[in-house]
Amino acid sequence: MKKEKKQQINNVIKLSIPAILTQLATIAMQYIDSAMVGRLGENASAAIGLVSTTTWLFSGILSALAVGFSVQIAYHFGAKEYREGRIVLRHGLIFTSLIAFILLIIGCSIAYPLP
């Protein structure tokens, strides 16, 4: 039993490495963007700081949806329930697209008055 638990922990660590590296790369790019814009002056830096939190919020919501549907799809495909997996995939695409469109409308509506 202990050996099985250790194997599961190792699998989780191995599978989480790409997600961790993706997040680190994203954070590094945001710091690089801020540093490059910082050379343009304080107004440009303030503009980046103003929109970065909204970008993080919107991308976090969509990433959470993608992960949630991915888990369900992986469950169905792992159980060889391909038809159900495709149905969940279709629902995920439709629902995530709908939420993305709503976030687009919200983002466009606050783009000009926010700054």
Backbone as ProteinMPNN parsed JSONL, in Angstrom:
{"seq_chain_A": "MKKEKKQQINNVIKLSIPAILTQLATIAMQYIDSAMVGRLGENASAAIGLVSTTTWLFSGILSALAVGFSVQIAYHFGAKEYREGRIVLRHGLIFTSLIAFILLIIGCSIAYPLP", "coords_chain_A": {"N_chain_A": [[0.822, -1.196, 0.0], [1.951, 1.244, 0.785], [3.876, 1.603, -1.158], [2.329, 1.963, -3.417], [1.078, 4.394, -2.824], [3.293, 6.093, -2.784], [4.01, 5.944, -5.468], [1.783, 7.176, -6.636], [2.067, 9.777, -5.639], [4.483, 10.477, -6.86], [3.625, 10.408, -9.54], [1.765, 12.524, -9.553], [3.458, 14.672, -9.032], [5.124, 14.579, -11.315], [3.213, 15.046, -13.313], [2.39, 17.601, -12.662], [4.456, 19.309, -13.175], [4.615, 20.544, -15.864], [2.467, 22.406, -15.678], [3.289, 24.02, -13.571], [5.672, 25.097, -14.638], [4.562, 26.512, -16.774], [3.095, 28.501, -15.422], [5.211, 29.826, -14.126], [6.618, 30.799, -16.357], [4.688, 32.516, -17.423], [4.443, 34.433, -15.373], [7.062, 35.42, -15.382], [7.135, 36.596, -17.937], [5.265, 38.639, -17.564], [6.589, 40.227, -15.69], [8.783, 40.963, -17.256], [7.49, 42.395, -19.293], [6.473, 44.517, -17.743], [8.872, 45.685, -16.887], [9.96, 46.521, -19.326], [8.028, 48.361, -20.195], [8.197, 50.091, -18.092], [10.378, 51.649, -18.626], [9.362, 53.559, -20.246], [8.08, 55.399, -18.72], [6.25, 56.744, -15.838], [3.461, 56.892, -16.294], [2.946, 54.965, -18.255], [3.733, 52.677, -16.859], [1.852, 52.708, -14.796], [-0.44, 52.247, -16.281], [-0.038, 49.61, -17.125], [-0.013, 48.327, -14.635], [-2.611, 48.812, -13.882], [-4.239, 47.345, -15.642], [-3.305, 44.769, -15.352], [-4.257, 43.298, -13.137], [-6.943, 42.899, -13.783], [-6.629, 41.396, -16.083], [-5.42, 39.11, -14.998], [-7.523, 38.217, -13.377], [-9.6, 37.65, -15.268], [-8.318, 35.762, -16.936], [-7.793, 33.821, -15.041], [-10.348, 32.911, -14.345], [-11.191, 31.765, -16.787], [-9.181, 29.849, -17.112], [-9.674, 28.198, -14.919], [-12.159, 27.16, -15.656], [-11.391, 25.727, -17.951], [-9.655, 23.812, -16.854], [-11.398, 22.447, -15.143], [-13.268, 21.298, -16.954], [-11.461, 19.779, -18.425], [-10.637, 17.845, -16.59], [-13.008, 16.388, -16.254], [-13.357, 15.436, -18.863], [-11.03, 13.901, -19.188], [-11.54, 11.959, -17.257], [-13.742, 10.584, -18.391], [-12.618, 9.694, -20.818], [-10.555, 8.141, -19.814], [-12.013, 6.117, -18.666], [-12.839, 4.9, -20.883], [-15.155, 5.86, -22.001], [-15.972, 7.191, -24.503], [-17.949, 8.521, -25.983], [-19.432, 9.966, -24.036], [-17.348, 11.545, -23.117], [-16.856, 13.146, -25.357], [-19.237, 14.542, -25.429], [-19.077, 16.016, -23.04], [-16.832, 17.511, -23.733], [-17.855, 19.047, -25.858], [-19.843, 20.484, -24.45], [-18.155, 21.848, -22.698], [-16.665, 23.483, -24.462], [-18.708, 25.114, -25.508], [-19.804, 26.303, -23.16], [-17.523, 27.545, -22.006], [-16.833, 29.284, -24.065], [-19.092, 30.926, -24.04], [-18.879, 32.103, -21.466], [-16.427, 33.387, -21.863], [-17.182, 35.229, -23.813], [-18.98, 36.784, -22.332], [-17.188, 37.843, -20.456], [-15.652, 39.291, -22.25], [-17.466, 41.294, -23.045], [-17.816, 42.564, -20.561], [-15.159, 43.398, -20.118], [-14.777, 45.143, -22.308], [-16.674, 47.059, -21.658], [-15.656, 48.246, -19.375], [-13.254, 49.205, -20.193], [-12.736, 51.851, -21.122], [-13.845, 53.708, -19.17], [-12.513, 52.899, -16.805], [-9.623, 53.595, -16.557]], "CA_chain_A": [[0.0, 0.0, 0.0], [2.823, 2.404, 0.857], [4.54, 1.745, -2.445], [1.331, 2.504, -4.332], [0.899, 5.799, -2.453], [4.489, 6.796, -3.235], [3.912, 6.019, -6.928], [0.78, 8.19, -6.938], [2.669, 11.084, -5.361], [5.439, 10.723, -7.946], [2.863, 10.726, -10.755], [1.208, 13.866, -9.405], [4.57, 15.62, -9.188], [5.519, 14.582, -12.722], [2.161, 15.657, -14.123], [2.198, 19.01, -12.321], [5.609, 20.11, -13.602], [4.308, 21.452, -16.972], [1.611, 23.503, -15.222], [4.129, 24.918, -12.762], [6.553, 25.817, -15.554], [3.733, 27.463, -17.513], [2.818, 29.637, -14.552], [6.457, 30.577, -13.942], [6.895, 31.518, -17.596], [3.72, 33.606, -17.523], [4.838, 35.466, -14.404], [8.298, 36.03, -15.874], [6.794, 37.475, -19.061], [4.6, 39.83, -17.044], [7.643, 41.067, -15.119], [9.561, 41.518, -18.365], [6.653, 43.435, -19.9], [6.444, 45.669, -16.839], [10.194, 46.321, -16.913], [10.116, 47.207, -20.61], [7.13, 49.512, -20.212], [8.673, 51.013, -17.062], [11.34, 52.572, -19.233], [8.602, 54.595, -20.951], [7.631, 56.405, -17.757], [5.319, 56.298, -14.795], [2.098, 56.718, -16.814], [2.886, 53.66, -18.918], [3.782, 51.659, -15.801], [0.56, 52.717, -14.113], [-1.415, 51.618, -17.17], [0.189, 48.162, -17.054], [-0.466, 47.881, -13.319], [-4.065, 48.92, -13.812], [-4.915, 46.286, -16.394], [-2.783, 43.429, -15.071], [-5.127, 42.565, -12.204], [-8.13, 42.484, -14.521], [-6.192, 40.312, -16.96], [-5.244, 37.928, -14.151], [-8.848, 37.756, -12.959], [-10.305, 37.054, -16.398], [-7.634, 34.539, -17.365], [-7.97, 32.832, -13.977], [-11.691, 32.337, -14.48], [-11.215, 30.891, -17.963], [-8.299, 28.712, -16.853], [-10.39, 27.305, -14.005], [-13.152, 26.435, -16.452], [-10.691, 24.772, -18.819], [-9.161, 22.707, -16.026], [-12.562, 21.683, -14.682], [-13.778, 20.46, -18.041], [-10.408, 18.826, -18.792], [-10.689, 16.735, -15.636], [-14.171, 15.564, -16.584], [-13.089, 14.766, -20.141], [-10.022, 12.871, -18.921], [-12.214, 10.888, -16.524], [-14.538, 9.79, -19.336], [-11.745, 9.001, -21.758], [-9.848, 7.113, -19.058], [-12.953, 5.014, -18.471], [-13.2, 4.477, -22.239], [-16.497, 6.372, -22.298], [-15.604, 8.221, -25.477], [-19.13, 9.313, -26.366], [-19.69, 10.899, -22.945], [-16.239, 12.49, -23.116], [-17.088, 14.117, -26.439], [-20.362, 15.397, -25.02], [-18.53, 16.962, -22.061], [-15.968, 18.416, -24.494], [-18.742, 19.978, -26.561], [-20.419, 21.388, -23.438], [-17.076, 22.705, -22.206], [-16.37, 24.509, -25.464], [-19.829, 26.055, -25.581], [-19.913, 27.051, -21.909], [-16.354, 28.401, -21.848], [-16.969, 30.355, -25.061], [-20.121, 31.834, -23.542], [-18.295, 32.867, -20.359], [-15.41, 34.266, -22.457], [-17.899, 36.331, -24.465], [-19.48, 37.663, -21.259], [-16.022, 38.573, -19.951], [-15.298, 40.256, -23.301], [-18.402, 42.419, -22.92], [-17.458, 43.273, -19.324], [-13.879, 44.056, -20.342], [-14.979, 46.291, -23.215], [-17.472, 48.095, -20.998], [-14.86, 48.965, -18.37], [-11.956, 49.582, -20.762], [-12.551, 53.308, -21.223], [-14.051, 54.464, -17.916], [-11.658, 52.477, -15.7], [-8.434, 54.435, -16.349]], "C_chain_A": [[0.864, 1.257, 0.0], [3.499, 2.685, -0.476], [3.595, 2.371, -3.474], [1.114, 4.0, -4.079], [2.075, 6.63, -2.95], [4.471, 6.973, -4.753], [2.897, 7.085, -7.346], [1.346, 9.596, -6.719], [3.67, 11.446, -6.455], [4.739, 11.086, -9.247], [2.282, 12.133, -10.698], [2.3, 14.916, -9.61], [4.98, 15.716, -10.654], [4.49, 15.28, -13.603], [1.98, 17.147, -13.837], [3.335, 19.9, -12.816], [5.29, 21.003, -14.803], [3.431, 22.639, -16.554], [2.406, 24.515, -14.403], [5.038, 25.742, -13.658], [5.786, 26.843, -16.383], [3.449, 28.697, -16.68], [4.07, 30.481, -14.329], [6.81, 31.383, -15.188], [5.954, 32.704, -17.774], [4.088, 34.756, -16.59], [6.099, 36.179, -14.875], [8.013, 36.984, -17.024], [6.096, 38.751, -18.583], [5.609, 40.777, -16.398], [8.477, 41.718, -16.219], [8.782, 42.624, -19.057], [6.637, 44.693, -19.044], [7.777, 46.411, -16.848], [10.396, 47.095, -18.21], [9.255, 48.456, -20.672], [7.582, 50.553, -19.19], [9.673, 52.019, -17.59], [10.639, 53.718, -19.959], [8.085, 55.676, -20.005], [6.584, 55.871, -16.806], [3.893, 56.118, -15.297], [1.933, 55.362, -17.5], [2.906, 52.536, -17.885], [2.454, 51.568, -15.057], [-0.507, 52.045, -14.965], [-1.27, 50.099, -17.134], [-0.324, 47.621, -15.722], [-1.974, 47.877, -13.198], [-4.754, 47.747, -14.503], [-4.452, 44.89, -16.014], [-3.689, 42.644, -14.121], [-6.396, 42.083, -12.892], [-7.791, 41.323, -15.455], [-6.029, 39.029, -16.168], [-6.593, 37.349, -13.742], [-9.551, 37.036, -14.098], [-9.634, 35.757, -16.845], [-7.745, 33.446, -16.305], [-9.322, 32.144, -14.055], [-11.729, 31.344, -15.645], [-10.308, 29.674, -17.78], [-8.966, 27.705, -15.924], [-11.457, 26.505, -14.743], [-12.49, 25.369, -17.323], [-10.198, 23.566, -18.027], [-10.323, 21.833, -15.561], [-13.12, 20.771, -15.752], [-12.742, 19.43, -18.471], [-10.419, 17.61, -17.871], [-11.856, 15.81, -15.971], [-13.951, 14.777, -17.876], [-12.087, 13.635, -19.937], [-10.636, 11.692, -18.183], [-12.97, 9.981, -17.494], [-13.646, 9.03, -20.311], [-10.943, 7.91, -21.063], [-10.717, 5.897, -18.8], [-13.44, 4.446, -19.798], [-14.65, 4.791, -22.577], [-16.341, 7.536, -23.273], [-16.779, 9.111, -25.877], [-19.439, 10.364, -25.302], [-18.591, 11.962, -22.867], [-16.399, 13.557, -24.179], [-18.232, 15.063, -26.1], [-19.876, 16.449, -24.022], [-17.618, 17.974, -22.764], [-16.799, 19.472, -25.208], [-19.358, 20.977, -25.587], [-19.366, 22.354, -22.909], [-16.746, 23.819, -23.176], [-17.47, 25.563, -25.527], [-19.88, 26.928, -24.33], [-18.739, 28.011, -21.723], [-16.385, 29.548, -22.854], [-17.998, 31.385, -24.62], [-19.577, 32.711, -22.413], [-17.24, 33.834, -20.891], [-16.066, 35.452, -23.14], [-18.449, 37.314, -23.434], [-18.328, 38.48, -20.676], [-15.532, 39.599, -20.964], [-16.177, 41.496, -23.206], [-18.069, 43.239, -21.673], [-16.156, 44.046, -19.52], [-14.001, 45.269, -21.246], [-15.753, 47.411, -22.538], [-16.677, 48.862, -19.945], [-13.535, 49.493, -18.909], [-11.734, 51.093, -20.769], [-12.802, 54.048, -19.917], [-13.09, 54.117, -16.801], [-10.417, 53.351, -15.537], [-8.809, 55.87, -16.05]], "O_chain_A": [[0.557, 2.224, -0.697], [3.674, 3.836, -0.875], [4.004, 3.195, -4.291], [0.983, 4.778, -5.024], [1.892, 7.73, -3.472], [4.867, 8.02, -5.266], [3.13, 7.816, -8.308], [1.121, 10.494, -7.53], [3.702, 12.585, -6.921], [5.196, 11.965, -9.977], [2.308, 12.854, -11.695], [2.085, 15.925, -10.281], [5.164, 16.816, -11.177], [4.846, 16.014, -14.525], [1.468, 17.878, -14.685], [3.185, 21.12, -12.868], [5.675, 22.172, -14.768], [3.636, 23.756, -17.03], [2.21, 25.724, -14.534], [5.167, 26.952, -13.467], [6.303, 27.925, -16.664], [3.55, 29.82, -17.176], [4.001, 31.71, -14.341], [7.253, 32.527, -15.082], [6.371, 33.772, -18.223], [4.045, 35.92, -16.987], [6.195, 37.402, -14.779], [8.59, 38.07, -17.081], [6.318, 39.825, -19.143], [5.497, 41.994, -16.541], [8.834, 42.892, -16.12], [9.341, 43.673, -19.375], [6.77, 45.803, -19.559], [7.799, 47.641, -16.82], [10.94, 48.199, -18.198], [9.703, 49.499, -21.149], [7.38, 51.751, -19.388], [9.797, 53.12, -17.054], [11.262, 54.739, -20.251], [7.695, 56.754, -20.452], [6.101, 54.745, -16.926], [3.172, 55.266, -14.776], [0.909, 54.697, -17.343], [2.178, 51.553, -18.022], [1.992, 50.475, -14.73], [-1.38, 51.353, -14.44], [-2.27, 49.381, -17.114], [-0.987, 46.586, -15.68], [-2.549, 47.043, -12.498], [-5.745, 47.219, -13.997], [-5.136, 43.914, -16.323], [-3.863, 41.438, -14.296], [-6.873, 40.982, -12.617], [-8.573, 40.383, -15.598], [-6.456, 37.966, -16.62], [-6.783, 36.133, -13.76], [-10.047, 35.924, -13.914], [-10.314, 34.764, -17.103], [-7.785, 32.263, -16.644], [-9.425, 30.934, -13.853], [-12.232, 30.229, -15.508], [-10.637, 28.584, -18.247], [-8.838, 26.496, -16.119], [-11.638, 25.315, -14.485], [-12.978, 24.242, -17.415], [-10.315, 22.429, -18.484], [-10.226, 20.606, -15.589], [-13.415, 19.605, -15.492], [-13.105, 18.315, -18.846], [-10.232, 16.48, -18.322], [-11.706, 14.589, -15.969], [-14.313, 13.604, -17.97], [-12.275, 12.535, -20.457], [-10.287, 10.543, -18.455], [-12.852, 8.757, -17.427], [-13.889, 7.858, -20.598], [-10.676, 6.865, -21.657], [-10.217, 4.775, -18.723], [-14.344, 3.611, -19.83], [-15.29, 4.074, -23.347], [-16.548, 8.698, -22.924], [-16.614, 10.313, -26.083], [-19.681, 11.525, -25.63], [-18.864, 13.129, -22.588], [-16.115, 14.731, -23.941], [-18.195, 16.244, -26.445], [-20.215, 17.626, -24.138], [-17.631, 19.158, -22.428], [-16.474, 20.658, -25.162], [-19.394, 22.176, -25.862], [-19.646, 23.534, -22.696], [-16.567, 24.968, -22.772], [-17.192, 26.76, -25.591], [-19.986, 28.15, -24.426], [-18.934, 29.16, -21.327], [-16.001, 30.669, -22.522], [-17.797, 32.585, -24.807], [-19.792, 33.923, -22.407], [-17.159, 34.973, -20.431], [-15.558, 36.571, -23.054], [-18.394, 38.528, -23.633], [-18.478, 39.676, -20.431], [-15.048, 40.664, -20.581], [-15.681, 42.62, -23.28], [-18.043, 44.468, -21.726], [-16.058, 45.211, -19.134], [-13.396, 46.308, -20.981], [-15.513, 48.586, -22.815], [-16.995, 50.015, -19.654], [-12.78, 50.146, -18.188], [-10.64, 51.555, -20.447], [-12.031, 54.947, -19.58], [-12.858, 54.945, -15.921], [-10.177, 53.822, -14.425], [-7.931, 56.709, -15.85]]}, "name": "protein", "num_of_chains": 1, "seq": "MKKEKKQQINNVIKLSIPAILTQLATIAMQYIDSAMVGRLGENASAAIGLVSTTTWLFSGILSALAVGFSVQIAYHFGAKEYREGRIVLRHGLIFTSLIAFILLIIGCSIAYPLP"}
